[in-house]
Amino acid sequence: MLLNSKEDKETMALITIDTNIIIQALAGNANAVKSTAGKECFVSFMVVIELLSWKEINAQSTLINSFLSDCVVKDNDTSLQQAVIETRLKYGLKIPDAFIAATALKKYKN
């Protein structure tokens, strides 16, 4: 997604998406495509790892990399690590899911 100005970024809806939404959107699922269209997509670095280590990556690597290049990727940091721990303890999530959830929660708190 190309943004022409700072105003475009400020008025655009920001959503946090997980691996499944990206896979579904790339597969052409209308609901997934609609949920990401016209929005700035924010992803955890864990989503990038999950997608790029996916066994089916060879057939879709160009498409996945193109999609990810339009996303804002949140890298790992100490405060995110603490948020992952708290999220995992509170909701009983698996570690990758806790990273994704904590990334969303942390982004919306900032």
DSSP file (Angstrom, degrees, kcal/mol; ACC not computed):
  #  RESIDUE AA STRUCTURE BP1 BP2  ACC     N-H-->O    O-->H-N    N-H-->O    O-->H-N    TCO  KAPPA ALPHA  PHI   PSI    X-CA   Y-CA   Z-CA
    1    1 A M              0   0    0      0, 0.0     2,-0.5     0, 0.0     0, 0.0   0.000 360.0 360.0 360.0 123.7    0.0    0.0    0.0
    2    2 A L        -     0   0    0      2,-0.0     2,-0.5     0, 0.0    68,-0.0  -0.798 360.0-159.1 -95.8 129.9    1.5    3.3   -1.0
    3    3 A L        -     0   0    0     -2,-0.5     3,-0.1     1,-0.1     4,-0.0  -0.926   4.4-162.9-109.7 129.9    0.8    6.3    1.1
    4    4 A N        +     0   0    0     -2,-0.5     2,-0.3     1,-0.1    -1,-0.1   0.722  65.9   5.5 -87.2 -22.0    1.3    9.7   -0.5
    5    5 A S  S  > S-     0   0    0      1,-0.1     4,-1.4     0, 0.0     3,-0.1  -0.950  74.0 -99.7-153.7 170.9    1.5   11.9    2.6
    6    6 A K  H  > S+     0   0    0     -2,-0.3     4,-2.0     1,-0.2     5,-0.1   0.851 120.9  59.0 -62.5 -34.4    1.7   12.0    6.3
    7    7 A E  H  > S+     0   0    0      1,-0.2     4,-2.0     2,-0.2    -1,-0.2   0.877  99.3  56.9 -63.3 -38.3   -2.1   12.8    6.3
    8    8 A D  H  > S+     0   0    0      1,-0.2     4,-1.1     2,-0.2    -1,-0.2   0.928 109.7  45.3 -58.0 -45.0   -2.8    9.5    4.5
    9    9 A K  H  < S+     0   0    0     -4,-1.4    -1,-0.2     1,-0.2    -2,-0.2   0.878 111.7  52.1 -66.6 -37.7   -1.1    7.6    7.3
   10   10 A E  H  < S+     0   0    0     -4,-2.0    -1,-0.2     1,-0.2    -2,-0.2   0.810 115.4  40.0 -70.8 -29.1   -2.9    9.7   10.0
   11   11 A T  H  < S+     0   0    0     -4,-2.0     2,-0.2    -5,-0.1    -1,-0.2   0.576  93.8 100.6 -96.2 -10.5   -6.3    9.1    8.6
   12   12 A M  S  < S-     0   0    0     -4,-1.1     2,-0.2    -5,-0.2    27,-0.1  -0.538  79.4-112.0 -79.2 139.2   -5.9    5.4    7.6
   13   13 A A        -     0   0    0     25,-0.5    27,-3.1    -2,-0.2     2,-0.5  -0.458  28.2-144.8 -67.3 138.7   -7.3    2.7    9.9
   14   14 A L  E     +a   40   0A   0     25,-0.2     2,-0.4    -2,-0.2    27,-0.2  -0.926  21.6 177.1-108.7 127.5   -4.6    0.7   11.6
   15   15 A I  E     -a   41   0A   0     25,-2.4    27,-3.1    -2,-0.5     2,-0.5  -0.966  25.8-135.9-129.1 148.2   -5.3   -3.0   12.2
   16   16 A T  E     -a   42   0A   0     -2,-0.4     2,-0.3    25,-0.2    27,-0.2  -0.895  29.7-170.7 -99.3 128.3   -3.2   -5.8   13.7
   17   17 A I        -     0   0    0     25,-2.0    27,-0.4    -2,-0.5     2,-0.2  -0.861  10.1-144.1-121.6 155.0   -3.4   -9.0   11.7
   18   18 A D     >  -     0   0    0     -2,-0.3     4,-1.7    25,-0.1     3,-0.3  -0.535  37.2 -89.9-109.7 179.4   -2.2  -12.5   12.3
   19   19 A T  H  > S+     0   0    0      1,-0.2     4,-2.6     2,-0.2     5,-0.2   0.875 121.1  55.1 -56.7 -44.5   -0.8  -15.2   10.1
   20   20 A N  H  > S+     0   0    0      1,-0.2     4,-2.6     2,-0.2    -1,-0.2   0.880 105.3  52.0 -62.8 -39.0   -4.1  -16.7    9.2
   21   21 A I  H  > S+     0   0    0     -3,-0.3     4,-2.8     2,-0.2    -1,-0.2   0.920 111.5  47.6 -62.8 -42.5   -5.6  -13.4    8.0
   22   22 A I  H  X S+     0   0    0     -4,-1.7     4,-2.7     2,-0.2     5,-0.2   0.937 112.4  48.3 -64.5 -46.6   -2.6  -13.0    5.7
   23   23 A I  H  X S+     0   0    0     -4,-2.6     4,-1.4     1,-0.2    -2,-0.2   0.926 114.7  46.2 -59.8 -44.4   -2.8  -16.5    4.3
   24   24 A Q  H  <>S+     0   0    0     -4,-2.6     5,-2.6    -5,-0.2     4,-0.4   0.908 112.3  50.1 -65.9 -41.8   -6.5  -16.2    3.7
   25   25 A A  H ><5S+     0   0    0     -4,-2.8     3,-1.3     1,-0.2    -2,-0.2   0.917 111.1  48.8 -62.6 -42.9   -6.2  -12.8    2.1
   26   26 A L  H 3<5S+     0   0    0     -4,-2.7    -1,-0.2     1,-0.3    -2,-0.2   0.767 107.4  56.0 -68.9 -24.3   -3.4  -14.1   -0.2
   27   27 A A  T 3<5S-     0   0    0     -4,-1.4    -1,-0.3    -5,-0.2    -2,-0.2   0.501 123.0-107.2 -84.1  -4.0   -5.6  -17.0   -1.1
   28   28 A G  T < 5 +     0   0    0     -3,-1.3     2,-0.3    -4,-0.4    -3,-0.2   0.592  56.0 167.3  92.5  10.9   -8.4  -14.6   -2.2
   29   29 A N     >< -     0   0    0     -5,-2.6     4,-2.7     1,-0.2    -1,-0.3  -0.462  31.7-143.8 -61.6 120.0  -10.8  -15.0    0.7
   30   30 A A  H  > S+     0   0    0     -2,-0.3     4,-2.6     1,-0.2     5,-0.2   0.861  95.9  49.8 -59.1 -41.1  -13.2  -12.1    0.2
   31   31 A N  H  > S+     0   0    0      2,-0.2     4,-2.1     1,-0.2    -1,-0.2   0.907 113.1  46.4 -66.0 -41.4  -13.7  -11.5    4.0
   32   32 A A  H  > S+     0   0    0      2,-0.2     4,-1.1     1,-0.2    -2,-0.2   0.909 113.6  48.5 -67.6 -41.9   -9.9  -11.4    4.6
   33   33 A V  H >X S+     0   0    0     -4,-2.7     4,-1.7     1,-0.2     3,-0.7   0.933 112.5  48.8 -62.5 -45.5   -9.2   -9.2    1.7
   34   34 A K  H 3< S+     0   0    0     -4,-2.6    -1,-0.2     1,-0.2    -2,-0.2   0.876 106.9  56.4 -62.4 -38.2  -12.0   -6.8    2.7
   35   35 A S  H 3< S+     0   0    0     -4,-2.1    -1,-0.2     1,-0.2    -2,-0.2   0.745 116.9  34.5 -68.9 -22.5  -10.7   -6.7    6.3
   36   36 A T  H X< S+     0   0    0     -4,-1.1     3,-1.7    -3,-0.7    -1,-0.2   0.618  89.3 113.5-105.0 -15.6   -7.2   -5.5    5.2
   37   37 A A  T 3< S+     0   0    0     -4,-1.7     3,-0.1     1,-0.3    -4,-0.0  -0.347  89.9   2.0 -64.0 130.2   -8.1   -3.3    2.2
   38   38 A G  T 3  S+     0   0    0      1,-0.2   -25,-0.5    -2,-0.1     2,-0.3   0.640 109.3 110.7  72.5  14.6   -7.4    0.3    2.6
   39   39 A K  S <  S-     0   0    0     -3,-1.7     2,-0.7   -27,-0.1    -1,-0.2  -0.880  73.8-116.8-121.5 152.4   -5.9   -0.2    6.1
   40   40 A E  E     -a   14   0A   0    -27,-3.1   -25,-2.4    -2,-0.3     2,-0.4  -0.801  37.2-144.5 -84.7 119.0   -2.4    0.0    7.5
   41   41 A C  E     -a   15   0A   0     -2,-0.7    31,-3.0    29,-0.4     2,-0.5  -0.738  12.3-163.4 -95.0 130.7   -1.6   -3.5    8.6
   42   42 A F  E     -ab  16  72A   0    -27,-3.1   -25,-2.0    -2,-0.4     2,-0.3  -0.943  12.7-179.0-113.4 127.4    0.5   -4.0   11.7
   43   43 A V  E     - b   0  73A   0     29,-3.0    31,-2.8    -2,-0.5     2,-0.2  -0.949  26.8-118.9-130.7 149.7    2.1   -7.4   12.3
   44   44 A S  E >>  - b   0  74A   0    -27,-0.4     4,-1.2    -2,-0.3     3,-1.0  -0.500  31.1-116.9 -75.0 151.5    4.3   -8.9   15.0
   45   45 A F  H 3> S+     0   0    0     29,-1.7     4,-2.1     1,-0.3     5,-0.1   0.784 116.5  67.1 -58.9 -24.3    7.7  -10.2   13.9
   46   46 A M  H 3> S+     0   0    0      1,-0.2     4,-2.7     2,-0.2    -1,-0.3   0.860  95.2  54.4 -65.1 -35.3    6.3  -13.6   15.0
   47   47 A V  H <> S+     0   0    0     -3,-1.0     4,-2.8     2,-0.2     5,-0.2   0.914 107.0  51.0 -63.0 -42.6    3.9  -13.4   12.0
   48   48 A V  H  X S+     0   0    0     -4,-1.2     4,-2.7     2,-0.2    -2,-0.2   0.927 111.5  47.7 -60.4 -45.0    6.8  -12.8    9.7
   49   49 A I  H  X S+     0   0    0     -4,-2.1     4,-1.2     1,-0.2    -2,-0.2   0.931 112.6  48.7 -62.0 -46.0    8.6  -15.8   11.1
   50   50 A E  H  < S+     0   0    0     -4,-2.7     3,-0.2     1,-0.2     4,-0.2   0.930 115.4  43.9 -60.7 -45.7    5.5  -18.0   10.8
   51   51 A L  H >< S+     0   0    0     -4,-2.8     3,-1.1     1,-0.2    -2,-0.2   0.935 115.5  45.5 -66.2 -47.0    4.8  -17.0    7.2
   52   52 A L  H 3< S+     0   0    0     -4,-2.7    -1,-0.2     1,-0.3    -2,-0.2   0.597 114.5  48.5 -79.3  -9.1    8.4  -17.2    5.9
   53   53 A S  T 3< S+     0   0    0     -4,-1.2    -1,-0.3    -3,-0.2    -2,-0.2   0.305  82.7 124.2-106.2   7.5    9.0  -20.6    7.6
   54   54 A W    X   -     0   0    0     -3,-1.1     3,-2.0    -4,-0.2     4,-0.2  -0.450  68.4-128.8 -66.1 136.2    5.8  -22.0    6.3
   55   55 A K  T 3  S+     0   0    0      1,-0.3     3,-0.5    -2,-0.1    -1,-0.1   0.773 107.9  54.8 -61.3 -27.7    6.4  -25.2    4.3
   56   56 A E  T >> S+     0   0    0      1,-0.2     3,-0.8     2,-0.1     4,-0.8   0.293  76.2 109.0 -87.4   9.9    4.3  -23.9    1.3
   57   57 A I  H X>  +     0   0    0     -3,-2.0     4,-1.4     1,-0.2     3,-0.8   0.821  62.5  68.3 -60.0 -35.8    6.5  -20.7    1.1
   58   58 A N  H 34 S+     0   0    0     -3,-0.5     3,-0.3     1,-0.3     4,-0.2   0.873 101.6  46.0 -54.9 -40.9    8.3  -21.6   -2.1
   59   59 A A  H <4 S+     0   0    0     -3,-0.8    -1,-0.3     1,-0.2    -2,-0.2   0.769 128.7  24.7 -73.9 -25.1    5.1  -21.3   -4.2
   60   60 A Q  H <X S+     0   0    0     -3,-0.8     4,-2.8    -4,-0.8     5,-0.2   0.209  81.7 115.4-126.2  15.8    4.1  -18.0   -2.7
   61   61 A S  H  X S+     0   0    0     -4,-1.4     4,-2.7    -3,-0.3     5,-0.2   0.874  80.4  49.0 -60.6 -39.7    7.2  -16.4   -1.4
   62   62 A T  H  > S+     0   0    0     -4,-0.2     4,-2.2     2,-0.2    -1,-0.2   0.929 114.0  46.1 -64.7 -44.5    7.1  -13.4   -3.7
   63   63 A L  H  > S+     0   0    0      2,-0.2     4,-2.3     1,-0.2    -2,-0.2   0.910 114.4  47.5 -64.4 -43.8    3.5  -12.7   -2.9
   64   64 A I  H  X S+     0   0    0     -4,-2.8     4,-2.8     2,-0.2     5,-0.2   0.932 112.7  48.4 -64.4 -46.4    4.0  -13.1    0.8
   65   65 A N  H  X S+     0   0    0     -4,-2.7     4,-1.8    -5,-0.2    -1,-0.2   0.879 111.0  51.6 -62.7 -37.1    7.1  -10.8    0.8
   66   66 A S  H  X S+     0   0    0     -4,-2.2     4,-0.7    -5,-0.2    -1,-0.2   0.932 111.4  46.9 -63.9 -45.9    5.2   -8.2   -1.2
   67   67 A F  H >< S+     0   0    0     -4,-2.3     3,-1.2     1,-0.2    -2,-0.2   0.936 112.9  49.3 -60.5 -47.3    2.3   -8.2    1.3
   68   68 A L  H >< S+     0   0    0     -4,-2.8     3,-1.7     1,-0.3    -1,-0.2   0.811 100.0  64.9 -64.9 -30.1    4.7   -8.0    4.2
   69   69 A S  H 3< S+     0   0    0     -4,-1.8    -1,-0.3     1,-0.3    -2,-0.2   0.738 101.7  51.4 -66.1 -20.1    6.6   -5.1    2.6
   70   70 A D  T << S+     0   0    0     -3,-1.2   -29,-0.4    -4,-0.7    -1,-0.3   0.419  99.6  85.8 -92.9   0.2    3.4   -3.0    3.0
   71   71 A C  S <  S-     0   0    0     -3,-1.7     2,-0.6    -4,-0.2   -29,-0.2  -0.656  79.8-121.1-100.9 156.4    3.0   -3.9    6.7
   72   72 A V  E     -b   42   0A   0    -31,-3.0   -29,-3.0    -2,-0.2     2,-0.5  -0.874  32.3-153.7 -90.5 122.9    4.4   -2.3    9.7
   73   73 A V  E     -b   43   0A   0     -2,-0.6     2,-0.6   -31,-0.2   -29,-0.2  -0.885   4.0-145.6-106.6 125.1    6.4   -5.0   11.5
   74   74 A K  E     -b   44   0A   0    -31,-2.8   -29,-1.7    -2,-0.5   -28,-0.2  -0.789  18.7-147.6 -89.5 118.3    6.9   -4.7   15.3
   75   75 A D        -     0   0    0     -2,-0.6     2,-0.2   -31,-0.1     5,-0.1  -0.318  27.1 -88.8 -78.8 166.3   10.3   -6.0   16.3
   76   76 A N        +     0   0    0     -2,-0.1     2,-0.3     4,-0.1    -1,-0.1  -0.542  54.3 160.2 -74.5 138.0   11.1   -7.8   19.6
   77   77 A D     >  -     0   0    0     -2,-0.2     4,-2.5    -3,-0.1     5,-0.2  -0.937  53.1 -94.9-149.1 172.0   12.1   -5.5   22.5
   78   78 A T  H  > S+     0   0    0     -2,-0.3     4,-2.0     1,-0.2     5,-0.2   0.886 122.6  49.5 -60.5 -41.8   12.2   -5.8   26.3
   79   79 A S  H  > S+     0   0    0      1,-0.2     4,-1.9     2,-0.2    -1,-0.2   0.869 111.5  49.9 -68.3 -33.6    8.8   -4.2   26.9
   80   80 A L  H  > S+     0   0    0      2,-0.2     4,-2.6     1,-0.2    -2,-0.2   0.902 107.0  55.2 -68.2 -39.9    7.2   -6.5   24.3
   81   81 A Q  H  X S+     0   0    0     -4,-2.5     4,-2.2     1,-0.2    -2,-0.2   0.926 109.4  46.8 -57.4 -44.8    8.8   -9.5   26.0
   82   82 A Q  H  X S+     0   0    0     -4,-2.0     4,-2.5     1,-0.2    -1,-0.2   0.894 111.0  51.8 -64.7 -39.5    7.2   -8.5   29.3
   83   83 A A  H  X S+     0   0    0     -4,-1.9     4,-2.7     2,-0.2    -1,-0.2   0.874 108.5  51.9 -64.3 -36.7    3.9   -8.0   27.5
   84   84 A V  H  X S+     0   0    0     -4,-2.6     4,-2.9     2,-0.2     5,-0.2   0.928 109.6  49.1 -64.2 -45.2    4.1  -11.4   26.0
   85   85 A I  H  X S+     0   0    0     -4,-2.2     4,-2.4     1,-0.2    -2,-0.2   0.942 114.3  44.8 -59.5 -48.4    4.7  -13.0   29.4
   86   86 A E  H  X S+     0   0    0     -4,-2.5     4,-2.4     2,-0.2    -2,-0.2   0.906 114.9  48.1 -64.0 -42.2    1.8  -11.2   30.9
   87   87 A T  H  X S+     0   0    0     -4,-2.7     4,-2.7     2,-0.2     6,-0.4   0.912 112.3  48.9 -65.3 -43.0   -0.5  -12.0   27.9
   88   88 A R  H  X S+     0   0    0     -4,-2.9     4,-2.1     1,-0.2     5,-0.3   0.920 114.2  45.4 -64.3 -43.2    0.5  -15.6   28.0
   89   89 A L  H  < S+     0   0    0     -4,-2.4    -2,-0.2    -5,-0.2    -1,-0.2   0.897 116.7  45.2 -66.4 -40.4   -0.1  -15.9   31.7
   90   90 A K  H  < S+     0   0    0     -4,-2.4    -2,-0.2    -5,-0.2    -1,-0.2   0.899 128.7  23.1 -71.5 -41.3   -3.4  -14.1   31.6
   91   91 A Y  H  < S-     0   0    0     -4,-2.7    -2,-0.2    -5,-0.2    -3,-0.2   0.511  95.3-125.9-109.1  -6.3   -4.9  -15.8   28.5
   92   92 A G     <  +     0   0    0     -4,-2.1    -4,-0.2    -5,-0.3    -3,-0.1   0.830  51.5 163.2  67.7  32.3   -3.0  -19.2   28.4
   93   93 A L        -     0   0    0     -6,-0.4    -1,-0.2    -5,-0.3     2,-0.1  -0.410  44.8-101.9 -82.4 157.6   -1.9  -18.7   24.8
   94   94 A K     >  -     0   0    0     -2,-0.1     4,-2.7     1,-0.1     5,-0.2  -0.418  44.3-103.0 -67.8 156.5    0.8  -20.5   23.0
   95   95 A I  H  > S+     0   0    0      1,-0.2     4,-2.3     2,-0.2     5,-0.2   0.902 119.7  48.4 -56.3 -49.1    4.0  -18.4   22.7
   96   96 A P  H  > S+     0   0    0      0, 0.0     4,-1.9     0, 0.0    -1,-0.2   0.925 115.1  45.9 -59.3 -41.5    3.5  -17.4   19.0
   97   97 A D  H  > S+     0   0    0      1,-0.2     4,-2.7     2,-0.2    -2,-0.2   0.868 110.1  54.2 -67.3 -35.7   -0.1  -16.4   19.7
   98   98 A A  H  X S+     0   0    0     -4,-2.7     4,-2.7     2,-0.2     5,-0.2   0.876 107.0  51.9 -65.2 -37.2    0.9  -14.5   22.8
   99   99 A F  H  X S+     0   0    0     -4,-2.3     4,-2.2    -5,-0.2    -2,-0.2   0.934 112.3  45.4 -62.0 -46.3    3.5  -12.5   20.8
  100  100 A I  H  X S+     0   0    0     -4,-1.9     4,-2.0     2,-0.2    -2,-0.2   0.934 116.1  45.0 -65.2 -46.7    0.8  -11.6   18.2
  101  101 A A  H  X S+     0   0    0     -4,-2.7     4,-2.8     1,-0.2     5,-0.2   0.920 113.5  49.5 -63.9 -44.4   -1.7  -10.7   20.9
  102  102 A A  H  X S+     0   0    0     -4,-2.7     4,-3.0     1,-0.2     5,-0.2   0.872 108.0  54.9 -64.3 -36.4    0.8   -8.7   23.0
  103  103 A T  H  X S+     0   0    0     -4,-2.2     4,-2.2    -5,-0.2    -1,-0.2   0.930 111.0  44.9 -60.7 -45.4    1.9   -6.8   19.9
  104  104 A A  H  X S+     0   0    0     -4,-2.0     4,-2.1     2,-0.2    -2,-0.2   0.944 115.9  46.1 -63.6 -48.4   -1.7   -5.8   19.2
  105  105 A L  H  X S+     0   0    0     -4,-2.8     4,-1.1     1,-0.2    -2,-0.2   0.907 114.0  48.3 -62.7 -42.4   -2.3   -4.8   22.8
  106  106 A K  H  X S+     0   0    0     -4,-3.0     4,-1.4    -5,-0.2     3,-0.2   0.890 110.1  52.3 -65.5 -40.4    0.9   -2.9   23.1
  107  107 A K  H  < S+     0   0    0     -4,-2.2     3,-0.3    -5,-0.2    -1,-0.2   0.911 110.5  46.7 -63.4 -43.0    0.3   -1.0   19.9
  108  108 A Y  H  < S+     0   0    0     -4,-2.1    -1,-0.2     1,-0.2    -2,-0.2   0.692 108.7  55.7 -77.2 -17.1   -3.1    0.1   20.9
  109  109 A K  H  <        0   0    0     -4,-1.1    -1,-0.2    -3,-0.2    -2,-0.2   0.783 360.0 360.0 -80.0 -28.0   -1.9    1.2   24.4
  110  110 A N     <        0   0    0     -4,-1.4    -1,-0.2    -3,-0.3    -2,-0.2   0.478 360.0 360.0 -75.7 360.0    0.8    3.5   22.9
